[in-house]
C-alpha cells in the first residue's frame, strides 16, 4: 500500500518566516518538470477577522526566476478570528514556464508566521531513513 505522499513530491516553496504586514514573502521557484499539476499550500499563523492574505503565482523560465511573470492573484479574507489558515493555489504548467512560485503578503497588525509548500503529481519515494514516521 502506498502512503498518500508517495503520489506526489513535496517541496518547500517558502521557508517559515515571521512576515511583517505588506511585505512580500521570498519565493522559491519550483520545477514543473515531469509534473502535470502543481499545488501550493500557504499556511499562516493567526489572522484577525477581516484581515487579508494576498497570494500571487508566478511562472519563470528557471529556478532563479528569470523572466518571471505574475500569472494570477487572489485575496483571501478572514471571515472570523482564525488561529491559523491555509490557502491553496492550483497550477497547470504551461509550455512558456518551467518553474513556478508563490508570493504572498498580509495586512495584519503584527507579524504573522507564514510558509508555503509545493506539491507536484509524480511518483516520489522518500529515502528510507529516520526522517519518516509510519503509524
C-alpha positions as CSV (number, residue, x, y, z in Angstrom):
1,X,0.0,0.0,0.0
2,X,1.3,3.4,-0.9
3,X,1.3,6.3,1.5
4,X,-0.5,9.5,0.5
5,X,2.7,11.4,-0.1
6,X,4.1,8.8,-2.4
7,X,1.7,10.0,-5.1
8,X,3.3,13.5,-5.1
9,X,6.5,15.3,-4.4
10,X,6.5,17.9,-1.6
11,X,9.0,20.8,-1.8
12,X,9.5,23.9,0.3
13,X,8.2,26.9,-1.6
14,X,8.8,29.4,1.2
15,X,10.6,28.7,4.4
16,X,8.7,29.6,7.6
17,X,9.1,33.2,8.2
18,X,7.7,35.9,10.5
19,X,6.3,38.2,7.9
20,X,5.6,41.8,8.5
21,X,2.4,43.4,7.1
22,X,2.6,44.5,3.4
23,X,5.8,42.6,2.9
24,X,6.2,40.1,0.1
25,X,7.4,36.6,1.0
26,X,10.6,35.4,-0.6
27,X,9.6,32.9,-3.4
28,X,11.4,29.7,-4.2
29,X,10.8,28.7,-7.8
30,X,9.8,25.0,-8.2
31,X,10.5,23.0,-11.3
32,X,7.4,21.7,-13.1
33,X,9.4,19.1,-15.0
34,X,7.5,15.8,-15.3
35,X,4.5,17.3,-13.4
36,X,1.1,17.5,-14.9
37,X,-0.1,19.7,-12.0
38,X,1.3,21.7,-9.0
39,X,-0.5,22.8,-5.9
40,X,0.9,25.3,-3.5
41,X,-0.3,25.4,0.1
42,X,0.3,28.6,2.0
43,X,-0.1,28.3,5.8
44,X,-0.3,31.2,8.2
45,X,-0.4,31.9,11.9
46,X,-3.3,33.8,13.4
47,X,-5.3,36.3,11.3
48,X,-7.9,38.6,12.9
49,X,-11.4,38.9,11.4
50,X,-11.4,40.9,8.2
51,X,-7.6,40.7,7.7
52,X,-6.4,39.7,4.2
53,X,-3.9,37.3,2.7
54,X,-2.9,38.2,-0.9
55,X,-1.4,35.3,-2.8
56,X,0.1,35.6,-6.3
57,X,1.5,32.8,-8.5
58,X,4.5,33.4,-10.9
59,X,5.8,31.5,-13.8
60,X,9.5,31.7,-14.8
61,X,12.0,30.0,-17.2
62,X,14.4,28.7,-14.5
63,X,14.9,28.2,-10.7
64,X,16.4,31.8,-10.4
65,X,13.1,33.3,-11.5
66,X,14.3,34.5,-14.9
67,X,11.5,36.1,-16.9
68,X,9.1,35.8,-14.0
69,X,5.5,36.9,-14.8
70,X,2.6,37.1,-12.5
71,X,0.0,34.6,-13.7
72,X,-2.7,35.2,-11.2
73,X,-3.6,36.7,-7.8
74,X,-6.2,36.0,-5.2
75,X,-7.1,37.9,-2.0
76,X,-8.3,35.7,0.9
77,X,-10.2,37.5,3.7
78,X,-10.5,36.0,7.2
79,X,-14.3,35.7,7.9
80,X,-13.7,35.5,11.7
81,X,-10.7,35.3,14.0
82,X,-8.6,32.4,12.6
83,X,-5.9,30.8,14.8
84,X,-4.3,29.6,11.5
85,X,-5.2,29.5,7.8
86,X,-4.3,27.5,4.7
87,X,-4.7,28.9,1.2
88,X,-4.4,26.7,-1.8
89,X,-3.2,27.6,-5.4
90,X,-3.5,25.1,-8.2
91,X,-1.2,25.4,-11.2
92,X,-1.4,23.6,-14.5
93,X,2.1,24.0,-16.0
94,X,2.2,25.9,-19.3
95,X,4.8,25.5,-22.1
96,X,6.2,29.0,-21.6
97,X,7.3,28.4,-18.0
98,X,9.4,25.6,-16.5
99,X,9.3,26.9,-12.9
100,X,6.5,28.3,-10.6
101,X,6.4,30.2,-7.3
102,X,4.0,31.9,-5.0
103,X,4.5,35.2,-3.2
104,X,2.2,36.3,-0.5
105,X,1.6,39.1,2.0
106,X,-0.9,40.0,4.6
107,X,-2.3,43.2,6.2
108,X,-2.5,42.0,9.9
109,X,-1.4,44.5,12.6
110,X,1.5,42.4,13.7
111,X,4.0,39.9,12.1
112,X,2.4,36.6,11.1
113,X,4.4,33.3,10.7
114,X,3.8,32.0,7.2
115,X,5.2,29.2,5.0
116,X,4.5,27.5,1.7
117,X,4.7,24.0,0.3
118,X,4.6,22.9,-3.3
119,X,3.0,19.5,-4.1
120,X,3.6,18.0,-7.6
121,X,2.0,15.0,-9.1
122,X,4.5,12.3,-9.7
123,X,5.9,9.2,-8.1
124,X,8.0,10.1,-5.1
125,X,9.6,7.7,-2.6
126,X,11.4,9.3,0.4
127,X,14.8,8.0,1.4
128,X,14.5,5.1,3.9
129,X,15.9,6.8,6.9
130,X,14.8,8.2,10.3
131,X,13.1,11.2,8.7
132,X,9.9,9.2,8.0
133,X,7.2,8.0,10.5
134,X,4.6,5.4,9.8
135,X,1.9,4.9,12.4
